[in-house]
């Protein structure tokens, strides 16, 4: 599919850059309001002048074209001054949320290695501790910036130069980087302006945090169009305490005409507006876009009905690497979901963009066939120069695209009759981290998960649902459902939901289990965190049981969690196998190693202490045998790689069980028998050290982080 508009003319020289486009509006209407924050306003002319002065100061600190500066500032006016200032130097900016967790700050600063960090005194110590080499605190350097001459620094700006480096985790938690040039973002701006009809009269609300791609999209949409950017007092993505009820009054007070919300926030808004039967709850809003995660067509229709026809509710789809948004869909003229089908329609490409659905060989599939979504067009990013291996994996050569290159998204979709793109689901967790393409088997798994998820969320009493393929045991993956239920709703326990899906879906399509959870786990971006999804109870322990007068599914999050099941399973195994094994060890000790427990020559009270030692050895051996037979479930639930999980499982067994044979062999081996002594050291002592190191590695393991951001 190709966008309906021809590729835009983006300009050359300074006019083809983000600061150049902003400066055009600043010259044409310097008194027009560029920013509103906490009741204060900043005009285009004043914002431009402040950015010029800070840019000159940054040049004095060594910032040059082609370099990278991190911007770590809180919500307010200064962050936009800093972003524009960095771009006016010819450098690119790396948005860094100053309130991010310390490990994330350290990682980004170490791997991206920005030339300097633009921040404020409140964050100086924390950022320095996190590894920032050089800082420019805008509040402390205000006098120095004010003394700078007027006008931008005399540097040449390149439309093809890098403008922003975005870090995004998607839905897998594995950080990756998206480098976008000025040309990329201006191509995206052309699409937004064309589809949304953006004019200088618009007032665009920004609710996102600095670190997310939507933040950059919001300011580009507004400040490169001559519109007013209104900064919400709290971001609705990171701030879990932010009250969604504050959003409609804010929209009314600030006369907002355009805003973008995450899928999760859109669902919260729908729930808030649902009781409102009359009136326009979002009066004045022309365009409301929703993105970042799968949004079902019935949800889209529901929100459109609530806000009324004058508001265009648009479902957008894209990746940060493709300048945030690539396709769009609105439900004007659609009164109900066709045939009751469960769909997520993301529609047609933005002007100039191109969308393909590919088979594993990279060949476009016929309409209706399921495959990997690939993106192309002028808004396509170029990866990040420091990570050529990532660029090569995600951006591949294609003989089917005019530009000869497409972005593999890792998402699965189909092009429906009429040409609209349907989003089926993420292939995260189905394809390996180094796979370049989604296989046909993986696409089939994602399709099955989507069908099961649609059935699950349609069940009465279900507020939210997800179905994902998870590793339920080392080397074994199955579909598992997760349901956020309405408190007190009947037949919403795990066993009942599992049975209902098994009856409703064809053989092999139903999830192995459904786990009720209080809430679906979320990433910092508010997306489903697949790595944090709980595992169900073992397959042989999923029978219904009576609890509180009804059936229950003994899965994690469903009342008696999967972890509790695993602990109970291990506990029963310890009693059933561990105790007899310890007794057998006690009976066999003197038969295998005659005299090894003889303490007749040991004076009191030390003889009693040695007898206690023997009891501990036998107990540890019994526990080790029980762990070997029953502990694999507990190990697998820690979500480590299969090889590391198996090694750790065996290491714990050896750490527990080996003391019994080891100590008895030492006690019955002559001290001068160096052959036997050496054999014991290597078989037992060194093996114990290696086992301990494996356990340490297992406990400290983190998902592999890319070497470059």
C-alpha positions in Angstrom: 0.0 0.0 0.0 1.2 3.5 -0.7 0.0 6.8 0.8 -2.5 8.7 -1.3 -0.4 11.8 -1.5 2.8 12.3 -3.4 6.1 12.5 -1.4 6.4 16.0 0.0 8.9 18.6 -1.0 10.8 19.0 2.2 13.2 21.9 1.3 16.9 22.2 1.1 19.5 23.8 3.4 18.3 25.3 6.6 14.7 25.3 5.3 14.8 21.5 5.2 15.5 21.1 8.9 13.3 21.2 12.0 14.8 24.5 13.4 14.6 26.1 9.9 10.9 25.2 9.7 10.2 26.5 13.2 12.1 29.7 12.4 9.9 30.4 9.5 6.9 30.6 11.8 8.8 32.6 14.4 9.6 35.2 11.7 6.1 35.3 10.2 4.3 35.5 13.6 6.7 36.2 16.5 3.9 37.1 18.8 1.9 33.9 18.2 1.8 31.6 21.2 4.2 28.7 20.8 4.0 27.2 24.2 1.5 27.1 27.2 2.6 25.6 30.5 1.0 26.0 33.9 -0.9 29.1 32.8 2.1 30.9 31.3 2.7 31.5 27.6 5.8 31.8 25.4 5.6 33.3 22.0 7.3 32.0 18.9 9.7 35.0 18.7 10.7 34.7 22.4 11.2 30.9 22.2 13.3 31.3 19.1 15.5 34.0 20.7 16.0 31.9 23.9 16.9 28.8 21.9 19.4 30.9 19.8 21.2 32.1 22.9 21.4 28.7 24.5 22.6 27.2 21.2 25.5 29.7 21.1 26.4 28.7 24.6 26.3 25.0 23.7 28.6 25.7 20.7 31.0 27.4 23.1 30.9 24.1 25.2 32.0 22.1 22.1 28.7 21.0 20.6 29.0 20.6 16.9 27.2 19.3 13.8 27.1 15.5 13.9 27.5 15.2 17.7 24.9 14.1 20.2 23.6 15.9 23.3 21.3 14.4 25.9 18.4 16.6 27.1 17.3 15.7 30.6 14.8 18.3 31.8 11.4 18.1 33.5 8.1 19.2 32.1 7.8 22.9 31.2 9.2 25.5 28.8 12.9 24.9 29.3 12.9 21.5 27.7 11.7 22.9 24.4 14.2 25.7 24.5 16.9 23.1 25.0 15.7 20.8 22.2 15.6 23.6 19.7 19.0 24.9 20.9 20.6 21.5 20.4 19.2 21.3 16.8 20.3 24.8 16.0 24.0 23.7 16.7 23.6 21.0 14.0 23.8 18.3 16.7 21.1 15.7 17.5 19.3 15.4 20.8 18.8 12.3 22.9 15.7 12.8 25.2 16.4 11.5 28.6 13.8 11.5 31.3 15.6 12.8 34.5 13.3 10.8 36.7 14.1 7.5 35.0 15.4 4.6 37.1 19.1 4.8 37.9 20.0 1.6 35.9 18.3 3.1 32.8 20.1 6.4 33.1 23.5 4.7 33.6 22.9 2.5 30.6 21.8 5.2 28.2 24.6 7.6 29.3 27.3 4.8 29.0 26.2 3.4 25.7 25.1 6.6 23.8 28.0 8.6 25.3 26.6 12.1 24.5 29.0 14.9 24.2 27.2 16.8 26.9 23.9 16.7 28.9 21.6 19.7 29.0 19.8 19.6 32.4 19.2 21.7 35.5 20.7 21.9 38.9 18.0 19.7 40.5 19.3 16.8 38.5 23.0 17.5 38.4 24.2 15.2 41.2 22.0 12.3 40.0 23.1 12.6 36.4 26.8 12.9 37.4 26.5 9.8 39.5 24.9 8.1 36.6 27.9 8.8 34.4 27.3 12.1 32.6 30.7 13.4 31.6 29.8 17.1 31.0 26.7 18.9 32.0 25.1 22.3 31.1 22.6 23.3 33.8 20.3 25.8 32.1 19.1 27.4 35.3 22.7 28.0 36.6 23.9 29.3 33.2 21.1 31.7 32.6 23.2 34.8 32.9 25.8 33.4 30.5 23.2 32.5 28.0 21.5 35.9 28.2 24.9 37.6 27.4 25.1 35.7 24.0 24.5 37.8 20.8 21.2 37.5 19.0 20.6 35.1 16.2 21.4 31.4 15.7 25.0 30.1 15.8 26.7 30.3 12.4 26.7 26.6 11.5 25.5 24.8 8.5 22.4 22.6 9.1 22.1 19.3 7.0 18.5 18.1 6.2 19.9 14.6 6.1 21.8 14.9 9.4 20.6 13.1 12.5 18.1 15.1 14.5 17.0 12.8 17.3 18.0 9.5 18.8 15.1 7.8 20.5 15.4 4.8 22.8 12.4 2.5 22.8 11.8 -0.9 24.3 8.7 -1.8 22.4 6.9 -4.7 24.2 9.8 -6.9 24.9 11.8 -4.7 27.2 15.0 -5.0 25.1 16.1 -1.5 24.5 16.7 -0.4 20.9 17.5 2.8 19.2 15.8 4.8 16.5 17.8 7.5 14.8 15.8 10.0 12.8 17.0 12.8 10.5 15.5 16.2 9.9 14.2 14.9 6.6 12.5 11.9 8.2 10.6 14.0 10.7 9.6 16.7 8.2 8.2 13.9 6.0 6.2 12.7 9.0 5.1 16.2 9.7 3.8 16.5 6.1 1.7 13.4 6.7 0.3 14.6 10.0 -0.5 18.1 8.6 -2.2 16.6 5.5 -4.3 13.9 7.4 -5.1 15.9 10.5 -5.4 19.3 8.7 -3.1 21.0 11.2 -3.1 24.9 11.0 -1.6 27.7 13.1 -5.0 27.9 14.8 -4.7 24.5 16.4 -3.9 23.9 20.0 -2.1 20.6 20.5 -2.0 18.9 23.9 1.2 17.1 24.9 0.7 14.4 27.6 3.7 12.2 27.0 7.0 12.0 28.8 10.2 13.4 27.2 11.7 9.9 26.7 8.9 8.6 24.4 8.6 9.2 20.7 5.2 10.8 20.9 6.7 13.7 22.9 8.9 14.5 19.8 5.9 14.0 17.5 3.8 16.4 19.5 6.3 19.3 19.4 7.1 18.7 15.7 3.4 18.7 14.8 2.8 22.0 16.7 6.0 24.1 16.4 6.6 23.2 12.8 3.0 24.2 11.9 2.8 27.6 13.8 0.3 26.0 16.2 0.2 26.3 20.0 1.7 23.4 22.0 0.0 23.0 25.4 2.0 21.0 27.9 -0.2 18.9 30.3 0.8 19.4 34.0 1.3 15.7 34.4 2.2 13.0 31.9 -0.4 10.3 31.6 2.0 7.6 30.7 4.5 7.5 33.5 2.5 9.1 36.2 0.4 6.2 37.5 -1.2 8.6 40.0 -2.5 10.9 37.3 -6.3 11.1 37.4 -7.9 10.6 34.0 -10.8 12.6 35.3 -8.6 15.7 35.0 -8.2 15.3 31.3 -11.6 16.5 30.0 -11.6 19.7 32.1 -8.0 20.4 30.9 -9.1 20.0 27.3 -11.9 22.4 27.8 -9.9 25.0 29.7 -7.1 25.0 27.2 -9.4 24.8 24.1 -7.5 21.8 22.8 -8.2 20.8 19.2 -5.7 17.9 18.7 -4.2 15.3 21.0 -2.7 11.8 20.9 -3.2 9.3 23.7 -1.7 5.9 24.3 -4.1 2.9 24.0 -4.2 2.4 27.7 -5.1 6.0 28.4 -7.8 5.9 25.7 -9.3 2.9 27.5 -9.3 4.8 30.7 -10.9 7.8 29.0 -13.6 5.5 27.5 -14.4 4.1 30.9 -14.6 7.6 32.3 -16.9 8.9 29.6 -19.1 5.9 29.4 -21.7 7.1 31.9 -22.0 10.4 30.0 -25.0 9.9 27.8 -25.5 13.4 26.4 -23.4 16.4 25.4 -19.9 16.7 24.0 -17.5 15.5 26.7 -14.5 16.7 24.6 -16.0 19.7 23.0 -13.7 21.5 20.6 -11.4 18.5 19.9 -11.1 18.1 16.1 -8.7 15.1 16.1 -8.0 12.5 18.8 -5.5 9.9 17.9 -4.7 6.6 19.7 -1.6 4.5 19.3 1.2 2.5 20.8 -0.6 -0.8 21.3 -3.3 -2.9 19.7 -6.7 -1.1 19.8 -9.7 -3.2 18.9 -12.2 -1.9 16.4 -15.1 -2.2 18.8 -13.1 0.0 21.3 -12.5 2.5 18.5 -16.2 2.7 17.7 -17.1 3.0 21.4 -14.9 6.0 21.9 -16.0 7.6 18.7 -19.7 7.3 19.8 -18.9 8.9 23.2 -17.1 11.9 21.8 -19.4 12.5 18.9 -18.9 12.8 15.1 -17.3 16.3 15.0 -14.3 14.7 16.7 -12.2 12.5 14.4 -11.0 9.5 16.4 -8.1 8.0 14.6 -6.2 4.7 15.3 -2.5 5.2 14.3 0.2 2.6 13.9 4.0 2.9 13.5 7.4 2.5 15.0 9.9 5.1 16.3 12.2 4.0 13.5 9.6 5.1 11.0 9.0 8.5 12.5 6.4 7.4 15.0 3.3 7.0 12.7 3.0 5.2 9.4 -0.7 4.3 9.0 -4.0 5.7 10.2 -7.7 4.7 10.3 -10.9 6.4 11.4 -14.4 4.9 11.7 -16.4 7.7 10.1 -19.3 6.0 8.3 -19.0 2.8 10.3 -21.7 2.2 12.8 -20.8 -1.3 14.0 -18.1 -3.9 13.7 -18.6 -5.8 10.4 -20.1 -9.2 11.2 -19.1 -8.8 14.8 -15.5 -9.6 13.8 -12.7 -8.9 16.3 -10.4 -6.7 14.4 -7.7 -4.0 15.0 -7.7 -1.9 11.9 -4.8 0.6 11.5 -5.8 1.6 7.9 -4.0 3.3 5.2 -0.4 4.7 5.0 0.3 8.4 5.7 1.1 10.4 2.6 4.3 9.2 1.0 4.6 6.1 3.3 4.4 2.6 2.0 3.3 -0.6 3.8 3.8 -4.2 2.9 2.9 -7.6 4.4 5.7 -10.0 3.7 6.3 -13.7 3.8 9.5 -15.0 5.4 11.4 -14.6 2.1 10.5 -10.9 1.8 7.9 -11.3 -0.9 4.6 -9.2 -0.5 1.7 -11.5 0.3 -1.7 -11.4 -1.4 -4.5 -9.4 0.4 -5.9 -11.4 3.3 -2.7 -13.4 4.0 -1.0 -13.0 7.3 2.7 -12.0 7.4 5.2 -9.5 8.8 4.4 -5.9 8.5 7.2 -3.9 6.7 7.3 -0.1 6.3 9.0 2.2 3.8 8.9 5.7 2.6 10.4 9.2 3.2 9.6 9.0 6.9 11.8 5.9 7.4 14.7 6.3 9.8 18.2 5.2 9.2 18.9 3.4 12.4 21.7 4.7 14.4 25.2 5.1 13.0 26.8 3.5 16.1 24.8 0.3 15.5 25.3 -1.0 12.0 24.4 -4.5 13.0 21.0 -3.4 14.3 20.4 -1.3 11.2 21.2 -4.3 9.0 18.8 -6.6 10.9 15.8 -4.2 11.0 16.3 -2.4 7.7 16.7 -4.9 4.8 17.1 -4.6 1.1 13.9 -5.1 -0.9 13.4 -5.4 -4.6 9.7 -4.7 -4.1 10.1 -1.1 -2.9 11.0 1.9 -5.0 13.7 2.9 -2.5 15.0 -0.6 -2.3 14.8 -0.8 1.5 12.1 -1.6 4.1 11.9 -1.7 7.8 10.9 -5.1 9.3 8.6 -4.3 12.3 8.4 -7.7 14.0 4.6 -7.2 13.9 2.1 -9.4 12.2 -0.8 -8.2 10.0 -2.8 -8.6 6.9 -4.1 -6.3 4.2 -7.9 -6.7 4.1 -10.3 -6.3 1.3 -10.4 -2.6 0.4 -6.7 -2.2 1.2 -6.8 -1.4 4.9 -4.1 -2.8 7.1 -5.2 -5.0 10.0 -2.9 -5.3 12.9 -2.8 -8.9 14.2 -0.2 -8.8 17.0 3.4 -8.6 18.1 5.7 -11.5 17.3 7.8 -10.6 20.4 8.6 -13.8 22.3 7.8 -15.9 19.2 10.8 -14.9 17.2 14.3 -15.0 18.6 16.2 -11.8 19.4 18.5 -12.3 16.3 15.9 -13.4 13.8 15.7 -11.1 10.9 12.2 -12.1 9.8 9.0 -13.5 11.3 8.6 -17.1 10.2 5.3 -18.5 8.9 5.0 -20.6 12.1 5.5 -17.5 14.2 2.9 -15.6 12.2 0.5 -18.5 12.7 1.1 -18.5 16.4 0.4 -14.8 16.6 -2.8 -15.2 14.7 -4.0 -18.0 17.0 -3.1 -15.8 20.0 -5.1 -12.9 18.5 -8.2 -15.1 17.9 -8.0 -16.5 21.4 -7.6 -13.0 22.9 -10.6 -11.8 21.0 -12.7 -14.6 22.4 -11.4 -14.1 25.9 -12.0 -10.3 26.0 -15.6 -10.9 24.7 -16.4 -13.0 27.7 -18.8 -11.4 30.3 -17.0 -10.0 33.3 -13.7 -9.4 31.5 -12.3 -5.9 31.7 -9.0 -6.5 29.8 -7.4 -9.6 28.3 -4.2 -10.7 26.6 -3.0 -14.0 25.1 0.7 -14.6 24.6 3.1 -17.4 23.9 5.2 -17.9 27.0 7.9 -20.4 28.0 6.0 -22.5 30.6 9.0 -24.8 31.1 12.5 -24.9 29.7 12.2 -25.5 26.0 8.4 -25.7 26.0 6.2 -22.8 24.8 2.4 -22.6 25.0 -0.3 -20.0 24.5 -1.4 -18.6 27.9 -4.3 -16.2 28.5 -4.5 -13.4 31.0 -7.7 -11.8 32.2 -8.5 -8.8 34.3 -11.9 -9.5 35.6 -14.7 -7.5 37.1 -14.8 -8.2 40.8 -17.6 -10.6 41.8 -18.4 -11.5 38.2 -19.5 -15.2 37.9 -17.4 -17.8 36.0 -14.3 -15.6 35.7 -12.0 -17.9 37.6 -9.1 -19.4 35.6 -10.5 -22.9 35.2 -13.9 -21.7 34.0 -12.3 -19.3 31.4 -9.9 -22.0 30.2 -12.8 -24.5 29.8 -14.9 -21.9 28.0 -12.2 -21.1 25.5 -11.4 -24.7 24.9 -15.1 -25.3 24.0 -15.4 -22.2 21.8 -12.2 -22.5 19.8 -11.1 -25.2 17.3 -8.8 -27.9 18.5 -5.3 -26.6 19.1 -6.4 -23.0 19.1 -7.3 -22.5 22.8 -4.7 -21.3 25.4 -3.3 -24.0 27.6 -4.5 -22.0 30.6 -6.1 -18.7 31.5 -4.6 -16.8 34.5 -6.8 -14.2 36.2 -4.6 -11.2 37.2 -5.5 -7.9 39.1 -3.9 -5.9 36.3 -1.8 -6.7 33.2 1.9 -5.8 33.8 3.0 -2.7 31.9 6.3 -1.3 30.7 7.3 2.3 31.4 5.6 3.2 28.1 2.3 1.7 29.3 2.5 -1.3 26.9 1.9 -4.9 27.9 5.1 -6.2 29.5 5.4 -9.7 28.2 8.5 -10.5 30.3 6.5 -9.8 33.5 3.5 -12.0 32.6 3.0 -14.7 35.3 3.1 -18.4 34.4 0.2 -20.7 35.0 0.3 -23.6 37.4 1.7 -26.9 36.2 -0.5 -28.7 33.7 -1.3 -31.5 36.0 -2.6 -29.1 38.7 -5.2 -27.2 36.8 -8.2 -29.2 37.8 -11.1 -27.2 39.3 -11.3 -27.0 43.1 -13.7 -25.6 45.5 -12.8 -22.3 47.1 -15.3 -19.8 48.5 -18.1 -21.8 47.0 -17.0 -21.7 43.4 -14.5 -23.1 40.9 -11.0 -21.6 40.8 -8.0 -21.9 38.6 -4.9 -22.3 40.6 -2.7 -20.0 38.5 -0.6 -17.1 39.5 -2.7 -14.0 40.0 -5.9 -16.0 40.4 -6.0 -16.3 44.2 -3.5 -19.1 44.8 -0.7 -18.1 42.5 1.5 -20.1 40.3 4.5 -19.4 42.6 2.5 -20.8 45.5 1.7 -23.8 43.4 5.4 -24.3 42.6 6.3 -24.0 46.2 3.6 -26.4 47.3 4.7 -28.8 44.5 8.4 -28.6 45.7 7.3 -28.9 49.3 5.3 -32.1 48.6 8.2 -33.5 46.7 10.6 -32.8 49.5 8.4 -34.7 52.0 7.6 -37.5 49.6 11.1 -38.0 48.1 13.5 -35.9 50.2 12.8 -37.5 53.6 13.1 -41.1 52.3 16.3 -40.2 50.4 17.8 -38.7 53.6 16.9 -41.9 55.5 18.5 -44.0 52.8 21.6 -41.9 53.0 21.8 -42.4 56.7 21.4 -46.2 56.4 23.9 -46.6 53.6 26.7 -44.4 55.0 28.5 -47.0 57.1 27.9 -49.7 54.5 29.5 -47.6 51.7 32.2 -46.0 53.8 32.8 -48.2 56.9 34.0 -46.3 59.9 33.3 -42.8 58.4 30.8 -41.9 61.1 32.7 -43.5 64.0 33.3 -40.8 66.6 34.3 -43.0 69.5 37.8 -41.4 69.5 36.4 -37.9 69.6 36.1 -36.4 73.1 32.8 -34.9 74.3 31.1 -32.5 73.5 32.7 -32.5 70.0 31.4 -36.0 69.2 27.9 -34.7 69.4 28.7 -31.8 67.0 30.0 -34.3 64.5 26.8 -36.3 64.7 24.8 -33.1 64.0 27.0 -32.6 60.9 26.1 -36.1 59.7 22.4 -35.3 60.1 22.8 -32.1 58.0 24.6 -34.1 55.3 21.8 -36.6 55.1 19.1 -33.9 55.1 20.9 -31.9 52.4 21.3 -35.0 50.2 17.5 -35.7 50.6 16.7 -32.1 49.7 19.0 -32.2 46.8 17.3 -35.3 45.3 13.9 -33.6 45.8 15.2 -30.5 44.1 16.6 -32.5 41.2 13.2 -34.1 40.6 10.8 -31.3 41.4 12.7 -28.0 41.4 12.8 -27.4 37.7 9.4 -25.7 37.8 10.6 -23.2 40.3 13.8 -22.6 38.3 11.8 -22.1 35.0 9.6 -19.5 36.6 12.6 -17.1 37.0 12.5 -16.5 33.2 16.2 -17.1 32.6 17.6 -18.6 29.3 17.0 -22.4 29.0 20.7 -23.3 29.2 21.3 -21.1 32.3 18.2 -22.5 34.0 19.3 -26.1 33.4 22.8 -25.4 34.7 21.5 -23.6 37.7 19.1 -26.4 38.5 21.9 -29.0 38.4 24.2 -26.6 40.3 21.7 -26.3 43.2 21.3 -30.1 43.3 25.1 -30.5 43.4 25.5 -27.9 46.1 23.0 -29.7 48.3 23.6 -33.4 47.6 27.3 -33.7 47.2 28.3 -33.1 50.8 27.2 -36.6 51.8 29.5 -38.5 49.5 32.3 -35.9 49.6 32.8 -35.7 53.4 32.6 -39.5 53.8 35.1 -40.0 51.0 37.5 -37.5 52.6 37.2 -39.2 56.0 38.0 -42.6 54.6 40.8 -41.6 52.2 44.4 -41.6 53.5 46.0 -38.2 53.6 49.1 -39.3 51.7 47.0 -40.8 48.9 47.6 -37.9 46.6 45.8 -39.5 43.6 42.6 -39.9 45.6 43.0 -36.5 47.2 43.4 -34.8 43.8 40.5 -36.7 42.4 38.3 -35.5 45.3 39.4 -31.9 44.9 38.5 -31.7 41.2 35.3 -33.8 41.4 33.9 -32.1 44.5 35.7 -28.9 45.6 36.2 -27.3 42.2 32.7 -28.5 41.1 31.2 -26.8 44.1 33.0 -23.6 43.3 31.7 -23.8 39.7 28.2 -24.6 40.9 28.2 -21.5 43.2 29.4 -19.3 40.3 26.5 -20.6 38.1 24.0 -19.8 40.9 25.4 -16.3 41.2 25.1 -15.8 37.4 21.6 -17.1 37.5 20.6 -14.7 40.3 22.3 -11.7 38.7 21.3 -12.4 35.1 19.6 -9.5 33.2 18.1 -9.5 29.7 20.9 -8.8 27.2 21.2 -5.1 26.5 22.3 -3.8 23.1 25.8 -2.7 23.0 24.9 0.6 21.4 22.0 3.0 21.8 
